[in-house]
């Protein structure tokens, strides 16, 4: 079986960075007043700037497929391999442009490349690792020599005031619950991509994929992040099961929501998963040179750090790399945007090991990937 | 096995157990908001039969501790005294929600509690049964991390007074001290006994499984 190498990366962040004071100019104000939760959420997630795919008039200048395609093209511009050599395109996203067709088809439609296979992975942040596994394993099996994986999100589409103001809940209280405001002030837009090949770069470093270990705990936790459906007595009821589209809007099926209490309940299983990999000898903290971790907020990080330190499993904080505070939390795109910056930073040295961590609160999923600089 | 490794493995056991509890029918009902007053009565009746025996096995563990380990024996004894009348809270809660003392006291153990009870007594009868720290980690963990949440959810859902959920909320408020005590005991020299670390972790695993079983078997006598 051959090895799989991440040989180039890219990011595509639409528009200009948007500071905390300008957020509402892009995502609007729900109910005529800036949310009382804004300061608290920003203090928690520590995000100071992010990018939005819309302009200040609220018009969207890109689609999810377009920003993914731009990231794929950029990744090949950074690569020793040409886009025309692409054989397998794997996309990841939380919500894309359509219900049908799949995102990978829409992205391929934007690319000037022929004779490729595609695969669409939809989940939340963790879809990036699901997509990565699919590409990495196909390369290892020898099915393809060159693959590209993308992650892309336009979360801000769903944060527009009109999307909330038509719900019965809003009409009643004229404000959004924290579970919805948290997402409005945490998620933003962007895309990233990585080229994966069966051979390393000849003129520069590559990242060999040593392993990917992911686990779903969805049987143990109820749905935490929800869109396109509502939770009723613990059951997920789809927009499509409502008597009419109006009823679905009224119930709030299209208002993205995250149960923050449930996120905190999930942290222990993420930690337990990490500790199991330590006990199996797959992760040796002293041998990790860089930790690239995608947390949806800095406050979660603090909780995790506390627990890990207690059991001697903490990797020194100076080894942690993150750009979420200035590039935003872009869901499935984040891990690519993180790796892109680290890969081209000049900081990576031959033989170093990078531990990537992508947890997903959607319905309790957790993933790790170990990369080695070669 | 050094303390850190023991703690790490105990955390793995705990996180697995804690999340597995979410799949237990009665707790699933609670988190989904479909938990009724009859469910609560049944929980109290079943839980009481385990709690009433708790301080007995801790006291048994104290009497199984030889004189080289007097400090550890004191810890077991103190712990047993602290807890030995806790079950009375469950009884008065049961009466507050319409049950009778006779009903809760005369109820049998469910089949899960029977196994749990037999295991705890058998283990605490062994000489210097410090591996029971694994059991304490699980049971104290439940008190510290889960009980309060359950209590408050039950109170809200069934619109009850504080007194009717006191046992659960009380444990959430008081058990952090027990956890500190736990770490002190772990560091008191017992890990120098050969194989003790491994035994503690294994005992934690078994206790977690049996505890889950008694919750799954609520009403099965």
Interface residues (C-beta under 8 A of the other chain):
Chain A: X217 X219 X220 X221 X222 X233 X234 X235 X268 X269 X271 X272 X273 X275 X276 X278 X279 X307 X310 X311 X312 X313 X364
Chain B: X4 X7 X8 X9 X11 X12 X14 X15 X16 X18 X19 X20 X22 X23 X28 X31 X32 X33 X34
